[in-house]
Amino acid sequence: SKIDIKAVKIGFLPSVEMIKTVALYIKKYNLPVIYNPEIISSSGELLLPIEVIKGMKNILFPLVEWLVLKVQDAEYLLGKKLSANELVDASMELSKKYRKSILLKTQELANDKSCDIICRKGRVYRVESMNIKTNLVLTDGLESTLSSAMTAGISLGVSWKQMLCESQAFVNGSLKENVLIGNKLNAMYPPARWDSRQVRLVSEAKEAFNDSLVKNKFSI
């Protein structure tokens, strides 16, 4: 009651009852929502019962603005395996299917460069990060950290493009400023500062679809 809430991030919800409760309050307060559904584990294990996933898609998906997905989640929602050259089309297909902005986290760390694919309002973008060098072993939580940072960006009222770049830079900082949590096991750690100059948003030439997504007061 004392805090001016401007955006909401949803993560793992293990039951239909929880999904219905969260949906009730989303409707009540009418806030922009970023949803990281966490359907499939990094090892490929299904994390939720089928009836919960159905509730997620039918009840929550229509209420959110952004879906933040890893490739395994996207594969489950589309019902097919995805190769590297199919990821742009997959983001387009998901955005068209659910009428949402999609952020597809396509890879974690590779050759000191990472890349996420965005499909928003009929256009496809890539969020490219350069010079990521880390000794990190445990990278669980990338999508959760990213979606939380995105929610903070929306709450601050910045443009969605700036929000994406700053959020990715925050994740990069969390990877670099990792901490030792076990025997030769380092995990992400939130940075005090991060460098958004190492992140850029690049528009793809390929158009997705012409249908506009639902706008809210934070959209540009």
C-alpha positions, -999 to +999 in steps of 0.1 A: +000+000+000+030+023+005+049+014-027+041+026-062+041-006-081+045+000-118+053-035-133+052-071-123+075-101-130+061-136-128+083-167-126+077-203-117+041-211-106+035-248-097-003-250-095-034-239-113-047-223-080-016-201-079-020-191-116-057-181-110-047-161-079-020-142-098-043-136-127-069-121-104-045-095-092-031-087-126-066-079-137-073-059-106-042-036-109-038-036-147+000-035-146+025-045-174+037-080-168+068-099-178+065-136-175+093-161-174+073-194-173+101-219-167+084-249-184+115-270-192+147-273-172+181-268-188+185-305-189+152-310-208+130-321-179+094-310-178+090-289-146+052-287-145+022-310-149+003-307-182-028-292-165-007-264-150+009-257-184-026-255-199-037-231-172-006-210-178-013-207-215-050-201-212-052-179-181-019-160-178-005-157-213-034-134-224-026-110-195+011-105-199+031-081-222+064-100-225+073-137-225+109-145-217+118-180-229+148-202-232+150-224-263+137-255-245+106-236-235+100-223-270+104-259-284+078-271-260+053-244-268+058-249-305+059-287-303+091-291-323+129-291-320+146-259-332+179-256-350+200-225-347+188-211-380+151-216-370+152-194-339+142-161-356+112-178-372+104-194-339+102-161-321+080-148-349+057-178-346+054-175-309+047-138-310+020-143-336+005-173-318+002-156-284+001-119-294+029-111-271+064-096-272+088-125-271+124-126-258+140-158-268+173-164-249+191-183-277+224-190-260+242-186-228+279-180-234+297-187-267+329-172-281+327-142-257+294-132-273+257-138-265+226-130-285+189-129-277+161-127-302+132-103-298+099-102-317+078-072-309+049-056-327+057-073-360+095-067-360+124-089-351+155-077-333+187-091-318+201-080-285+239-086-289+264-086-261+301-085-267+332-093-247+316-116-221+345-133-203+339-152-172+350-183-153+313-191-145+303-227-142+267-223-129+246-202-153+211-212-140+188-182-135+198-162-166+162-159-178+149-151-143+176-125-137+169-109-171+132-108-167+136-092-133+159-065-147+134-059-175+107-053-150+128-028-132+134-010-165+097-008-172+091+005-137+116+033-143+097+043-174+125+040-199+119+030-235+116-007-242+147-006-263+168+010-235+151-014-211+163-044-231+199-032-234+202-022-198+187-055-186+211-075-208+240-054-195+229-061-159+229-099-167+264-096-182+275-079-150+260-106-129+280-132-150+313-113-146+309-105-109+301-141-100+309-156-066+322-189-054+293-209-038+309-244-037+338-266-047+350-249-079+314-237-085+308-201-093+273-185-096+259-152-109+260-122-085+241-089-090+266-062-100+269-028-084+276-013-119+272-026-154+283-013-189+254-010-214+279+002-240+287-035-247+251-042-256+233-032-288+198-038-302+199-047-339+169-047-361+164-077-384+155-071-421+130-099-419+094-087-410+074-109-386+037-100-391+016-069-394-008-073-365-001-048-337+002-060-301-018-045-273-003-013-262+000+000-227+013+033-212+049+020-212+050+011-249+067+032-275 
